[in-house]
Amino acid sequence: MGMMSEFKSFALRGNVVDMAVGVVIGGAFGKIVASLVADIITPLIGLLIGGVKFTNFFIALDGKAYATLDAAKAAGVPTLNLGIFFQSVFDFVIIAFAIFMAVRGINRMQRKKAEEAATPGPPPEPTAQEKLLAEIRDLLAQRP
């Protein structure tokens, strides 16, 4: 098998295509969650704790005070960007919770299918040969 045909058979396998779709959807979902955290959640939290803008929650390592993170970066000062870190943690928690809920739902569906498959239905009707053998058995049992 040539390298191209081998690659084609690999790339067109169902699970590889499914994985690619999952990666694309996951990337889009990550952007939505990042926007949710950066544009909605952290501003609300900042408003609740006194109007703090999380992106400007940082520590300048030179010991001086800077009005914004951009001002500190423009001055070339190394910083600990705690606000940006907290936003990333919020992103992670939301994505992890969403994945947990999806996996939980999938597991419940699989368990339900397994339970349905394990539940035995009515026994199958005996075949003609089985009926004949049962008759023979019964006749032999009646003999003295």
N, CA, C and O atoms as CSV, one atom per row, in Angstrom:
chain,resi,resn,atom,element,x,y,z
A,1,MET,N,N,0.853,-1.170,0.000
A,1,MET,CA,C,0.000,0.000,0.000
A,1,MET,C,C,0.902,1.238,0.000
A,1,MET,O,O,1.820,1.351,0.813
A,2,GLY,N,N,0.628,2.154,-0.917
A,2,GLY,CA,C,1.420,3.361,-0.998
A,2,GLY,C,C,1.158,4.284,0.179
A,2,GLY,O,O,0.141,4.166,0.863
A,3,MET,N,N,2.074,5.189,0.403
A,3,MET,CA,C,1.965,6.102,1.537
A,3,MET,C,C,0.701,6.970,1.444
A,3,MET,O,O,0.035,7.194,2.454
A,4,MET,N,N,0.372,7.452,0.259
A,4,MET,CA,C,-0.808,8.306,0.097
A,4,MET,C,C,-2.098,7.528,0.361
A,4,MET,O,O,-3.000,8.037,1.026
A,5,SER,N,N,-2.194,6.308,-0.151
A,5,SER,CA,C,-3.409,5.528,0.085
A,5,SER,C,C,-3.518,5.129,1.549
A,5,SER,O,O,-4.618,5.066,2.098
A,6,GLU,N,N,-2.380,4.860,2.184
A,6,GLU,CA,C,-2.392,4.542,3.610
A,6,GLU,C,C,-2.849,5.753,4.427
A,6,GLU,O,O,-3.633,5.617,5.367
A,7,PHE,N,N,-2.351,6.939,4.059
A,7,PHE,CA,C,-2.770,8.165,4.740
A,7,PHE,C,C,-4.259,8.411,4.510
A,7,PHE,O,O,-4.972,8.793,5.437
A,8,LYS,N,N,-4.731,8.197,3.296
A,8,LYS,CA,C,-6.143,8.411,2.975
A,8,LYS,C,C,-7.020,7.479,3.808
A,8,LYS,O,O,-8.037,7.910,4.351
A,9,SER,N,N,-6.641,6.218,3.913
A,9,SER,CA,C,-7.449,5.283,4.702
A,9,SER,C,C,-7.427,5.671,6.184
A,9,SER,O,O,-8.419,5.483,6.888
A,10,PHE,N,N,-6.299,6.211,6.659
A,10,PHE,CA,C,-6.214,6.671,8.050
A,10,PHE,C,C,-7.066,7.911,8.268
A,10,PHE,O,O,-7.834,7.978,9.228
A,11,ALA,N,N,-6.935,8.891,7.384
A,11,ALA,CA,C,-7.606,10.178,7.561
A,11,ALA,C,C,-9.115,10.076,7.400
A,11,ALA,O,O,-9.851,10.870,7.986
A,12,LEU,N,N,-9.582,9.125,6.629
A,12,LEU,CA,C,-11.014,9.030,6.379
A,12,LEU,C,C,-11.717,8.028,7.294
A,12,LEU,O,O,-12.915,7.783,7.152
A,13,ARG,N,N,-10.975,7.457,8.222
A,13,ARG,CA,C,-11.608,6.588,9.201
A,13,ARG,C,C,-12.564,7.413,10.047
A,13,ARG,O,O,-12.302,8.588,10.303
A,14,GLY,N,N,-13.646,6.828,10.477
A,14,GLY,CA,C,-14.679,7.555,11.207
A,14,GLY,C,C,-14.190,8.258,12.452
A,14,GLY,O,O,-14.541,9.416,12.681
A,15,ASN,N,N,-13.385,7.587,13.269
A,15,ASN,CA,C,-12.988,8.199,14.528
A,15,ASN,C,C,-12.039,9.375,14.329
A,15,ASN,O,O,-12.030,10.281,15.162
A,16,VAL,N,N,-11.255,9.402,13.280
A,16,VAL,CA,C,-10.372,10.534,13.015
A,16,VAL,C,C,-11.198,11.745,12.595
A,16,VAL,O,O,-10.935,12.863,13.038
A,17,VAL,N,N,-12.181,11.527,11.755
A,17,VAL,CA,C,-13.056,12.627,11.327
A,17,VAL,C,C,-13.852,13.141,12.520
A,17,VAL,O,O,-13.989,14.353,12.689
A,18,ASP,N,N,-14.376,12.250,13.344
A,18,ASP,CA,C,-15.107,12.662,14.543
A,18,ASP,C,C,-14.222,13.492,15.464
A,18,ASP,O,O,-14.663,14.499,16.017
A,19,MET,N,N,-12.970,13.065,15.625
A,19,MET,CA,C,-12.050,13.802,16.474
A,19,MET,C,C,-11.795,15.196,15.909
A,19,MET,O,O,-11.743,16.166,16.665
A,20,ALA,N,N,-11.635,15.308,14.598
A,20,ALA,CA,C,-11.391,16.612,13.975
A,20,ALA,C,C,-12.582,17.538,14.201
A,20,ALA,O,O,-12.404,18.717,14.507
A,21,VAL,N,N,-13.785,17.015,14.052
A,21,VAL,CA,C,-14.984,17.823,14.304
A,21,VAL,C,C,-15.016,18.256,15.769
A,21,VAL,O,O,-15.360,19.399,16.069
A,22,GLY,N,N,-14.667,17.367,16.665
A,22,GLY,CA,C,-14.634,17.696,18.091
A,22,GLY,C,C,-13.629,18.796,18.406
A,22,GLY,O,O,-13.900,19.669,19.231
A,23,VAL,N,N,-12.481,18.757,17.759
A,23,VAL,CA,C,-11.462,19.788,17.985
A,23,VAL,C,C,-11.970,21.143,17.512
A,23,VAL,O,O,-11.794,22.146,18.203
A,24,VAL,N,N,-12.594,21.183,16.349
A,24,VAL,CA,C,-13.116,22.447,15.820
A,24,VAL,C,C,-14.214,22.998,16.731
A,24,VAL,O,O,-14.209,24.182,17.067
A,25,ILE,N,N,-15.143,22.147,17.126
A,25,ILE,CA,C,-16.223,22.588,18.009
A,25,ILE,C,C,-15.661,23.005,19.368
A,25,ILE,O,O,-16.111,23.989,19.955
A,26,GLY,N,N,-14.688,22.262,19.860
A,26,GLY,CA,C,-14.054,22.608,21.136
A,26,GLY,C,C,-13.361,23.956,21.080
A,26,GLY,O,O,-13.430,24.730,22.035
A,27,GLY,N,N,-12.692,24.244,19.966
A,27,GLY,CA,C,-12.043,25.551,19.812
A,27,GLY,C,C,-13.050,26.682,19.815
A,27,GLY,O,O,-12.830,27.718,20.443
A,28,ALA,N,N,-14.152,26.485,19.117
A,28,ALA,CA,C,-15.206,27.506,19.089
A,28,ALA,C,C,-15.827,27.667,20.472
A,28,ALA,O,O,-16.095,28.788,20.905
A,29,PHE,N,N,-16.057,26.563,21.164
A,29,PHE,CA,C,-16.625,26.618,22.510
A,29,PHE,C,C,-15.677,27.335,23.459
A,29,PHE,O,O,-16.115,28.099,24.319
A,30,GLY,N,N,-14.380,27.092,23.306
A,30,GLY,CA,C,-13.385,27.778,24.139
A,30,GLY,C,C,-13.433,29.285,23.945
A,30,GLY,O,O,-13.295,30.039,24.908
A,31,LYS,N,N,-13.624,29.729,22.716
A,31,LYS,CA,C,-13.727,31.173,22.452
A,31,LYS,C,C,-14.981,31.753,23.087
A,31,LYS,O,O,-14.950,32.852,23.640
A,32,ILE,N,N,-16.081,31.017,23.009
A,32,ILE,CA,C,-17.323,31.492,23.623
A,32,ILE,C,C,-17.153,31.615,25.134
A,32,ILE,O,O,-17.569,32.610,25.728
A,33,VAL,N,N,-16.549,30.614,25.752
A,33,VAL,CA,C,-16.351,30.652,27.201
A,33,VAL,C,C,-15.383,31.769,27.579
A,33,VAL,O,O,-15.601,32.465,28.570
A,34,ALA,N,N,-14.319,31.948,26.803
A,34,ALA,CA,C,-13.368,33.029,27.094
A,34,ALA,C,C,-14.076,34.379,27.039
A,34,ALA,O,O,-13.839,35.241,27.885
A,35,SER,N,N,-14.938,34.563,26.050
A,35,SER,CA,C,-15.692,35.812,25.955
A,35,SER,C,C,-16.658,35.954,27.127
A,35,SER,O,O,-16.791,37.042,27.686
A,36,LEU,N,N,-17.331,34.877,27.504
A,36,LEU,CA,C,-18.239,34.908,28.644
A,36,LEU,C,C,-17.506,35.355,29.904
A,36,LEU,O,O,-17.998,36.201,30.651
A,37,VAL,N,N,-16.336,34.786,30.132
A,37,VAL,CA,C,-15.572,35.120,31.331
A,37,VAL,C,C,-15.027,36.541,31.250
A,37,VAL,O,O,-15.193,37.322,32.188
A,38,ALA,N,N,-14.373,36.887,30.130
A,38,ALA,CA,C,-13.715,38.188,30.014
A,38,ALA,C,C,-14.704,39.342,29.887
A,38,ALA,O,O,-14.451,40.435,30.393
A,39,ASP,N,N,-15.831,39.105,29.215
A,39,ASP,CA,C,-16.738,40.208,28.910
A,39,ASP,C,C,-17.961,40.299,29.818
A,39,ASP,O,O,-18.617,41.339,29.867
A,40,ILE,N,N,-18.275,39.213,30.542
A,40,ILE,CA,C,-19.478,39.240,31.378
A,40,ILE,C,C,-19.164,38.935,32.848
A,40,ILE,O,O,-19.490,39.729,33.730
A,41,ILE,N,N,-18.533,37.790,33.109
A,41,ILE,CA,C,-18.347,37.360,34.499
A,41,ILE,C,C,-17.356,38.240,35.250
A,41,ILE,O,O,-17.690,38.770,36.309
A,42,THR,N,N,-16.139,38.408,34.722
A,42,THR,CA,C,-15.144,39.188,35.467
A,42,THR,C,C,-15.520,40.661,35.609
A,42,THR,O,O,-15.224,41.242,36.653
A,43,PRO,N,N,-16.158,41.307,34.617
A,43,PRO,CA,C,-16.596,42.682,34.886
A,43,PRO,C,C,-17.641,42.756,36.009
A,43,PRO,O,O,-17.617,43.685,36.817
A,44,LEU,N,N,-18.559,41.776,36.061
A,44,LEU,CA,C,-19.540,41.774,37.145
A,44,LEU,C,C,-18.872,41.566,38.501
A,44,LEU,O,O,-19.211,42.236,39.476
A,45,ILE,N,N,-17.925,40.638,38.559
A,45,ILE,CA,C,-17.197,40.413,39.814
A,45,ILE,C,C,-16.412,41.672,40.176
A,45,ILE,O,O,-16.385,42.078,41.338
A,46,GLY,N,N,-15.775,42.287,39.185
A,46,GLY,CA,C,-15.036,43.528,39.436
A,46,GLY,C,C,-15.936,44.623,39.959
A,46,GLY,O,O,-15.538,45.374,40.849
A,47,LEU,N,N,-17.145,44.734,39.427
A,47,LEU,CA,C,-18.106,45.738,39.881
A,47,LEU,C,C,-18.532,45.459,41.323
A,47,LEU,O,O,-18.668,46.376,42.132
A,48,LEU,N,N,-18.742,44.171,41.629
A,48,LEU,CA,C,-19.166,43.798,42.983
A,48,LEU,C,C,-18.085,44.063,44.029
A,48,LEU,O,O,-18.408,44.356,45.181
A,49,ILE,N,N,-16.822,43.968,43.655
A,49,ILE,CA,C,-15.752,44.167,44.641
A,49,ILE,C,C,-15.143,45.563,44.553
A,49,ILE,O,O,-14.026,45.798,45.014
A,50,GLY,N,N,-15.894,46.484,43.953
A,50,GLY,CA,C,-15.447,47.875,44.012
A,50,GLY,C,C,-14.922,48.441,42.716
A,50,GLY,O,O,-14.087,49.345,42.752
A,51,GLY,N,N,-15.362,47.963,41.590
A,51,GLY,CA,C,-14.958,48.534,40.313
A,51,GLY,C,C,-13.569,48.144,39.840
A,51,GLY,O,O,-12.972,48.851,39.028
A,52,VAL,N,N,-13.051,47.039,40.329
A,52,VAL,CA,C,-11.727,46.567,39.914
A,52,VAL,C,C,-11.826,45.954,38.526
A,52,VAL,O,O,-12.703,45.129,38.272
A,53,LYS,N,N,-10.940,46.348,37.635
A,53,LYS,CA,C,-10.870,45.725,36.312
A,53,LYS,C,C,-9.822,44.618,36.412
A,53,LYS,O,O,-8.650,44.879,36.680
A,54,PHE,N,N,-10.253,43.403,36.196
A,54,PHE,CA,C,-9.368,42.259,36.442
A,54,PHE,C,C,-8.093,42.293,35.612
A,54,PHE,O,O,-7.041,41.860,36.083
A,55,THR,N,N,-8.167,42.796,34.393
A,55,THR,CA,C,-6.953,42.826,33.578
A,55,THR,C,C,-5.918,43.780,34.156
A,55,THR,O,O,-4.734,43.676,33.839
A,56,ASN,N,N,-6.353,44.707,34.999
A,56,ASN,CA,C,-5.413,45.624,35.642
A,56,ASN,C,C,-5.062,45.188,37.060
A,56,ASN,O,O,-4.480,45.957,37.826
A,57,PHE,N,N,-5.412,43.970,37.402
A,57,PHE,CA,C,-5.017,43.418,38.695
A,57,PHE,C,C,-3.686,42.703,38.487
A,57,PHE,O,O,-3.635,41.557,38.040
A,58,PHE,N,N,-2.614,43.410,38.825
A,58,PHE,CA,C,-1.269,42.883,38.586
A,58,PHE,C,C,-0.335,43.421,39.656
A,58,PHE,O,O,-0.667,44.357,40.383
A,59,ILE,N,N,0.827,42.817,39.736
A,59,ILE,CA,C,1.872,43.278,40.648
A,59,ILE,C,C,3.098,43.582,39.800
A,59,ILE,O,O,3.615,42.713,39.098
A,60,ALA,N,N,3.555,44.830,39.876
A,60,ALA,CA,C,4.775,45.214,39.170
A,60,ALA,C,C,5.957,44.767,40.018
A,60,ALA,O,O,6.016,45.063,41.211
A,61,LEU,N,N,6.879,44.068,39.415
A,61,LEU,CA,C,7.987,43.490,40.181
A,61,LEU,C,C,9.110,44.485,40.463
A,61,LEU,O,O,10.085,44.140,41.131
A,62,ASP,N,N,8.984,45.721,39.962
A,62,ASP,CA,C,9.999,46.726,40.293
A,62,ASP,C,C,9.614,47.509,41.540
A,62,ASP,O,O,10.373,48.373,41.980
A,63,GLY,N,N,8.438,47.221,42.124
A,63,GLY,CA,C,8.015,47.871,43.352
A,63,GLY,C,C,7.279,49.179,43.156
A,63,GLY,O,O,6.760,49.727,44.129
A,64,LYS,N,N,7.210,49.695,41.968
A,64,LYS,CA,C,6.508,50.950,41.705
A,64,LYS,C,C,5.050,50.660,41.363
A,64,LYS,O,O,4.682,49.535,41.028
A,65,ALA,N,N,4.226,51.715,41.458
A,65,ALA,CA,C,2.814,51.580,41.132
A,65,ALA,C,C,2.566,52.098,39.723
A,65,ALA,O,O,3.079,53.148,39.338
A,66,TYR,N,N,1.782,51.360,38.966
A,66,TYR,CA,C,1.395,51.746,37.608
A,66,TYR,C,C,-0.124,51.723,37.530
A,66,TYR,O,O,-0.773,50.878,38.146
A,67,ALA,N,N,-0.678,52.642,36.781
A,67,ALA,CA,C,-2.132,52.768,36.692
A,67,ALA,C,C,-2.765,51.563,36.000
A,67,ALA,O,O,-3.823,51.090,36.412
A,68,THR,N,N,-2.119,51.074,34.956
A,68,THR,CA,C,-2.662,49.946,34.200
A,68,THR,C,C,-1.555,48.960,33.865
A,68,THR,O,O,-0.367,49.267,33.971
A,69,LEU,N,N,-1.966,47.794,33.467
A,69,LEU,CA,C,-1.013,46.778,33.021
A,69,LEU,C,C,-0.290,47.252,31.770
A,69,LEU,O,O,0.907,47.017,31.610
A,70,ASP,N,N,-1.024,47.922,30.883
A,70,ASP,CA,C,-0.404,48.444,29.660
A,70,ASP,C,C,0.689,49.448,29.975
A,70,ASP,O,O,1.720,49.475,29.303
A,71,ALA,N,N,0.471,50.280,30.998
A,71,ALA,CA,C,1.486,51.268,31.390
A,71,ALA,C,C,2.730,50.572,31.928
A,71,ALA,O,O,3.851,50.991,31.637
A,72,ALA,N,N,2.543,49.528,32.697
A,72,ALA,CA,C,3.683,48.776,33.238
A,72,ALA,C,C,4.437,48.074,32.116
A,72,ALA,O,O,5.668,48.068,32.095
A,73,LYS,N,N,3.695,47.483,31.186
A,73,LYS,CA,C,4.353,46.806,30.052
A,73,LYS,C,C,5.099,47.813,29.193
A,73,LYS,O,O,6.199,47.524,28.720
A,74,ALA,N,N,4.506,49.018,28.980
A,74,ALA,CA,C,5.166,50.054,28.174
A,74,ALA,C,C,6.470,50.498,28.834
A,74,ALA,O,O,7.428,50.866,28.153
A,75,ALA,N,N,6.496,50.460,30.163
A,75,ALA,CA,C,7.717,50.836,30.878
A,75,ALA,C,C,8.724,49.698,30.901
A,75,ALA,O,O,9.845,49.868,31.381
A,76,GLY,N,N,8.328,48.531,30.381
A,76,GLY,CA,C,9.240,47.386,30.325
A,76,GLY,C,C,9.410,46.691,31.665
A,76,GLY,O,O,10.418,46.023,31.896
A,77,VAL,N,N,8.450,46.840,32.533
A,77,VAL,CA,C,8.529,46.266,33.878
A,77,VAL,C,C,7.952,44.854,33.864
A,77,VAL,O,O,6.872,44.635,33.316
A,78,PRO,N,N,8.661,43.893,34.463
A,78,PRO,CA,C,8.082,42.550,34.589
A,78,PRO,C,C,6.918,42.590,35.589
A,78,PRO,O,O,6.989,43.268,36.614
A,79,THR,N,N,5.855,41.857,35.275
A,79,THR,CA,C,4.657,41.882,36.117
A,79,THR,C,C,4.132,40.480,36.374
A,79,THR,O,O,4.336,39.558,35.585
A,80,LEU,N,N,3.450,40.352,37.503
A,80,LEU,CA,C,2.673,39.146,37.788
A,80,LEU,C,C,1.236,39.499,37.454
A,80,LEU,O,O,0.617,40.303,38.152
A,81,ASN,N,N,0.703,38.913,36.405
A,81,ASN,CA,C,-0.623,39.263,35.896
A,81,ASN,C,C,-1.691,38.387,36.543
A,81,ASN,O,O,-2.190,37.444,35.928
A,82,LEU,N,N,-2.033,38.706,37.780
A,82,LEU,CA,C,-2.969,37.889,38.540
A,82,LEU,C,C,-4.382,37.937,37.958
A,82,LEU,O,O,-5.070,36.917,37.930
A,83,GLY,N,N,-4.817,39.099,37.496
A,83,GLY,CA,C,-6.162,39.215,36.931
A,83,GLY,C,C,-6.340,38.349,35.697
A,83,GLY,O,O,-7.356,37.671,35.551
A,84,ILE,N,N,-5.356,38.369,34.807
A,84,ILE,CA,C,-5.417,37.535,33.600
A,84,ILE,C,C,-5.384,36.056,33.992
A,84,ILE,O,O,-6.061,35.230,33.381
A,85,PHE,N,N,-4.595,35.735,35.010
A,85,PHE,CA,C,-4.542,34.364,35.497
A,85,PHE,C,C,-5.902,33.932,36.043
A,85,PHE,O,O,-6.363,32.826,35.758
A,86,PHE,N,N,-6.549,34.808,36.831
A,86,PHE,CA,C,-7.877,34.475,37.374
A,86,PHE,C,C,-8.878,34.266,36.247
A,86,PHE,O,O,-9.716,33.369,36.332
A,87,GLN,N,N,-8.809,35.075,35.192
A,87,GLN,CA,C,-9.706,34.879,34.053
A,87,GLN,C,C,-9.474,33.510,33.416
A,87,GLN,O,O,-10.426,32.835,33.024
A,88,SER,N,N,-8.226,33.109,33.315
A,88,SER,CA,C,-7.919,31.790,32.743
A,88,SER,C,C,-8.451,30.664,33.636
A,88,SER,O,O,-8.934,29.643,33.145
A,89,VAL,N,N,-8.354,30.864,34.944
A,89,VAL,CA,C,-8.893,29.865,35.876
A,89,VAL,C,C,-10.410,29.772,35.723
A,89,VAL,O,O,-10.964,28.673,35.702
A,90,PHE,N,N,-11.086,30.923,35.616
A,90,PHE,CA,C,-12.538,30.907,35.398
A,90,PHE,C,C,-12.867,30.187,34.091
A,90,PHE,O,O,-13.797,29.382,34.044
A,91,ASP,N,N,-12.111,30.470,33.035
A,91,ASP,CA,C,-12.320,29.789,31.749
A,91,ASP,C,C,-12.246,28.271,31.941
A,91,ASP,O,O,-13.116,27.523,31.495
A,92,PHE,N,N,-11.180,27.847,32.618
A,92,PHE,CA,C,-10.968,26.424,32.821
A,92,PHE,C,C,-12.123,25.789,33.590
A,92,PHE,O,O,-12.621,24.729,33.209
A,93,VAL,N,N,-12.548,26.438,34.670
A,93,VAL,CA,C,-13.609,25.883,35.505
A,93,VAL,C,C,-14.901,25.741,34.700
A,93,VAL,O,O,-15.585,24.721,34.795
A,94,ILE,N,N,-15.235,26.755,33.912
A,94,ILE,CA,C,-16.467,26.694,33.127
A,94,ILE,C,C,-16.375,25.602,32.066
A,94,ILE,O,O,-17.323,24.835,31.891
A,95,ILE,N,N,-15.255,25.519,31.360
A,95,ILE,CA,C,-15.087,24.488,30.334
A,95,ILE,C,C,-15.086,23.097,30.971
A,95,ILE,O,O,-15.717,22.175,30.454
A,96,ALA,N,N,-14.379,22.948,32.091
A,96,ALA,CA,C,-14.334,21.650,32.768
A,96,ALA,C,C,-15.733,21.234,33.221
A,96,ALA,O,O,-16.098,20.063,33.108
A,97,PHE,N,N,-16.524,22.193,33.737
A,97,PHE,CA,C,-17.880,21.867,34.173
A,97,PHE,C,C,-18.752,21.471,32.983
A,97,PHE,O,O,-19.532,20.522,33.071
A,98,ALA,N,N,-18.621,22.196,31.874
A,98,ALA,CA,C,-19.413,21.868,30.676
A,98,ALA,C,C,-19.053,20.479,30.151
A,98,ALA,O,O,-19.937,19.712,29.769
A,99,ILE,N,N,-17.758,20.152,30.130
A,99,ILE,CA,C,-17.327,18.826,29.678
A,99,ILE,C,C,-17.824,17.753,30.645
A,99,ILE,O,O,-18.264,16.684,30.220
A,100,PHE,N,N,-17.754,18.039,31.943
A,100,PHE,CA,C,-18.257,17.098,32.946
A,100,PHE,C,C,-19.727,16.805,32.710
A,100,PHE,O,O,-20.141,15.646,32.738
A,101,MET,N,N,-20.530,17.856,32.475
A,101,MET,CA,C,-21.957,17.671,32.255
A,101,MET,C,C,-22.211,16.869,30.971
A,101,MET,O,O,-23.104,16.023,30.938
A,102,ALA,N,N,-21.434,17.130,29.920
A,102,ALA,CA,C,-21.603,16.381,28.673
A,102,ALA,C,C,-21.252,14.904,28.878
A,102,ALA,O,O,-21.998,14.026,28.445
A,103,VAL,N,N,-20.133,14.630,29.527
A,103,VAL,CA,C,-19.719,13.240,29.773
A,103,VAL,C,C,-20.725,12.545,30.686
A,103,VAL,O,O,-21.039,11.370,30.496
A,104,ARG,N,N,-21.226,13.277,31.673
A,104,ARG,CA,C,-22.233,12.709,32.577
A,104,ARG,C,C,-23.489,12.313,31.798
A,104,ARG,O,O,-24.048,11.240,32.024
A,105,GLY,N,N,-23.930,13.174,30.888
A,105,GLY,CA,C,-25.100,12.859,30.077
A,105,GLY,C,C,-24.863,11.665,29.174
A,105,GLY,O,O,-25.736,10.809,29.035
A,106,ILE,N,N,-23.693,11.597,28.559
A,106,ILE,CA,C,-23.350,10.473,27.686
A,106,ILE,C,C,-23.314,9.173,28.485
A,106,ILE,O,O,-23.826,8.147,28.036
A,107,ASN,N,N,-22.706,9.220,29.671
A,107,ASN,CA,C,-22.633,8.022,30.514
A,107,ASN,C,C,-24.024,7.549,30.919
A,107,ASN,O,O,-24.284,6.346,30.954
A,108,ARG,N,N,-24.925,8.495,31.229
A,108,ARG,CA,C,-26.286,8.108,31.590
A,108,ARG,C,C,-26.981,7.426,30.414
A,108,ARG,O,O,-27.666,6.419,30.594
A,109,MET,N,N,-26.803,7.979,29.202
A,109,MET,CA,C,-27.431,7.372,28.025
A,109,MET,C,C,-26.871,5.978,27.779
A,109,MET,O,O,-27.620,5.057,27.451
A,110,GLN,N,N,-25.542,5.814,27.937
A,110,GLN,CA,C,-24.935,4.503,27.723
A,110,GLN,C,C,-25.415,3.506,28.770
A,110,GLN,O,O,-25.663,2.343,28.453
A,111,ARG,N,N,-25.549,3.960,30.028
A,111,ARG,CA,C,-26.045,3.078,31.077
A,111,ARG,C,C,-27.471,2.647,30.786
A,111,ARG,O,O,-27.830,1.486,30.981
A,112,LYS,N,N,-28.291,3.599,30.312
A,112,LYS,CA,C,-29.681,3.284,29.994
A,112,LYS,C,C,-29.754,2.270,28.856
A,112,LYS,O,O,-30.556,1.337,28.907
A,113,LYS,N,N,-28.910,2.450,27.813
A,113,LYS,CA,C,-28.883,1.497,26.708
A,113,LYS,C,C,-28.432,0.124,27.193
A,113,LYS,O,O,-28.984,-0.894,26.776
A,114,ALA,N,N,-27.423,0.093,28.081
A,114,ALA,CA,C,-26.923,-1.187,28.595
A,114,ALA,C,C,-27.996,-1.887,29.419
A,114,ALA,O,O,-28.139,-3.107,29.345
A,115,GLU,N,N,-28.756,-1.116,30.209
A,115,GLU,CA,C,-29.826,-1.711,31.008
A,115,GLU,C,C,-30.928,-2.259,30.105
A,115,GLU,O,O,-31.472,-3.333,30.360
A,116,GLU,N,N,-31.254,-1.512,29.045
A,116,GLU,CA,C,-32.273,-1.980,28.113
A,116,GLU,C,C,-31.819,-3.246,27.397
A,116,GLU,O,O,-32.614,-4.156,27.161
A,117,ALA,N,N,-30.528,-3.297,27.053
A,117,ALA,CA,C,-29.998,-4.479,26.369
A,117,ALA,C,C,-29.936,-5.675,27.312
A,117,ALA,O,O,-30.083,-6.816,26.874
A,118,ALA,N,N,-29.717,-5.424,28.609
A,118,ALA,CA,C,-29.604,-6.507,29.581
A,118,ALA,C,C,-30.964,-7.052,29.986
A,118,ALA,O,O,-31.053,-8.179,30.473
A,119,THR,N,N,-32.018,-6.280,29.797
A,119,THR,CA,C,-33.357,-6.738,30.152
A,119,THR,C,C,-33.806,-7.789,29.151
A,119,THR,O,O,-33.974,-7.492,27.968
A,120,PRO,N,N,-34.004,-9.039,29.626
A,120,PRO,CA,C,-34.398,-10.087,28.677
A,120,PRO,C,C,-35.854,-9.908,28.250
A,120,PRO,O,O,-36.724,-9.555,29.046
A,121,GLY,N,N,-36.075,-10.155,27.015
A,121,GLY,CA,C,-37.440,-10.107,26.477
A,121,GLY,C,C,-38.103,-11.457,26.685
A,121,GLY,O,O,-37.551,-12.318,27.370
A,122,PRO,N,N,-39.271,-11.650,26.107
A,122,PRO,CA,C,-39.924,-12.956,26.232
A,122,PRO,C,C,-39.086,-14.023,25.523
A,122,PRO,O,O,-38.421,-13.734,24.529
A,123,PRO,N,N,-39.122,-15.247,26.034
A,123,PRO,CA,C,-38.332,-16.302,25.394
A,123,PRO,C,C,-38.824,-16.538,23.966
A,123,PRO,O,O,-40.010,-16.384,23.674
A,124,PRO,N,N,-37.916,-16.908,23.097
A,124,PRO,CA,C,-38.320,-17.134,21.705
A,124,PRO,C,C,-39.223,-18.370,21.594
A,124,PRO,O,O,-39.135,-19.298,22.398
A,125,GLU,N,N,-40.063,-18.355,20.612
A,125,GLU,CA,C,-40.967,-19.485,20.338
A,125,GLU,C,C,-40.115,-20.689,19.922
A,125,GLU,O,O,-39.194,-20.543,19.119
A,126,PRO,N,N,-40.416,-21.877,20.461
A,126,PRO,CA,C,-39.609,-23.057,20.069
A,126,PRO,C,C,-39.768,-23.358,18.574
A,126,PRO,O,O,-40.828,-23.140,17.987
A,127,THR,N,N,-38.711,-23.851,17.997
A,127,THR,CA,C,-38.744,-24.202,16.576
A,127,THR,C,C,-39.552,-25.494,16.393
A,127,THR,O,O,-39.888,-26.176,17.361
A,128,ALA,N,N,-39.846,-25.805,15.157
A,128,ALA,CA,C,-40.615,-27.026,14.854
A,128,ALA,C,C,-39.873,-28.259,15.342
A,128,ALA,O,O,-40.487,-29.194,15.856
A,129,GLN,N,N,-38.567,-28.263,15.185
A,129,GLN,CA,C,-37.769,-29.418,15.612
A,129,GLN,C,C,-37.822,-29.555,17.136
A,129,GLN,O,O,-37.933,-30.667,17.652
A,130,GLU,N,N,-37.743,-28.430,17.860
A,130,GLU,CA,C,-37.808,-28.472,19.320
A,130,GLU,C,C,-39.173,-28.975,19.794
A,130,GLU,O,O,-39.257,-29.733,20.760
A,131,LYS,N,N,-40.240,-28.552,19.112
A,131,LYS,CA,C,-41.585,-29.017,19.464
A,131,LYS,C,C,-41.703,-30.531,19.265
A,131,LYS,O,O,-42.277,-31.228,20.102
A,132,LEU,N,N,-41.156,-31.036,18.150
A,132,LEU,CA,C,-41.195,-32.463,17.857
A,132,LEU,C,C,-40.415,-33.249,18.903
A,132,LEU,O,O,-40.873,-34.290,19.374
A,133,LEU,N,N,-39.243,-32.753,19.263
A,133,LEU,CA,C,-38.445,-33.443,20.282
A,133,LEU,C,C,-39.157,-33.434,21.631
A,133,LEU,O,O,-39.087,-34.416,22.369
A,134,ALA,N,N,-39.837,-32.348,21.963
A,134,ALA,CA,C,-40.590,-32.288,23.222
A,134,ALA,C,C,-41.711,-33.317,23.222
A,134,ALA,O,O,-41.959,-33.964,24.239
A,135,GLU,N,N,-42.387,-33.474,22.093
A,135,GLU,CA,C,-43.445,-34.488,21.993
A,135,GLU,C,C,-42.886,-35.893,22.186
A,135,GLU,O,O,-43.469,-36.711,22.897
A,136,ILE,N,N,-41.752,-36.162,21.547
A,136,ILE,CA,C,-41.122,-37.480,21.692
A,136,ILE,C,C,-40.740,-37.716,23.140
A,136,ILE,O,O,-40.964,-38.805,23.668
A,137,ARG,N,N,-40.164,-36.704,23.796
A,137,ARG,CA,C,-39.772,-36.825,25.197
A,137,ARG,C,C,-40.984,-37.140,26.069
A,137,ARG,O,O,-40.930,-38.011,26.938
A,138,ASP,N,N,-42.074,-36.420,25.825
A,138,ASP,CA,C,-43.286,-36.624,26.622
A,138,ASP,C,C,-43.855,-38.034,26.406
A,138,ASP,O,O,-44.315,-38.667,27.356
A,139,LEU,N,N,-43.826,-38.523,25.165
A,139,LEU,CA,C,-44.323,-39.883,24.875
A,139,LEU,C,C,-43.458,-40.926,25.549
A,139,LEU,O,O,-43.968,-41.912,26.081
A,140,LEU,N,N,-42.153,-40.716,25.530
A,140,LEU,CA,C,-41.256,-41.685,26.196
A,140,LEU,C,C,-41.446,-41.661,27.712
A,140,LEU,O,O,-41.320,-42.687,28.381
A,141,ALA,N,N,-41.748,-40.487,28.236
A,141,ALA,CA,C,-41.940,-40.378,29.688
A,141,ALA,C,C,-43.222,-41.094,30.127
A,141,ALA,O,O,-43.316,-41.541,31.269
A,142,GLN,N,N,-44.221,-41.207,29.218
A,142,GLN,CA,C,-45.483,-41.868,29.564
A,142,GLN,C,C,-45.380,-43.383,29.511
A,142,GLN,O,O,-46.245,-44.073,30.051
A,143,ARG,N,N,-44.360,-43.912,28.883
A,143,ARG,CA,C,-44.209,-45.367,28.776
A,143,ARG,C,C,-43.854,-45.941,30.140
A,143,ARG,O,O,-43.107,-45.340,30.912
A,144,PRO,N,N,-44.424,-47.154,30.425
A,144,PRO,CA,C,-44.109,-47.782,31.712
A,144,PRO,C,C,-42.714,-48.343,31.806
A,144,PRO,O,O,-42.338,-48.894,32.841
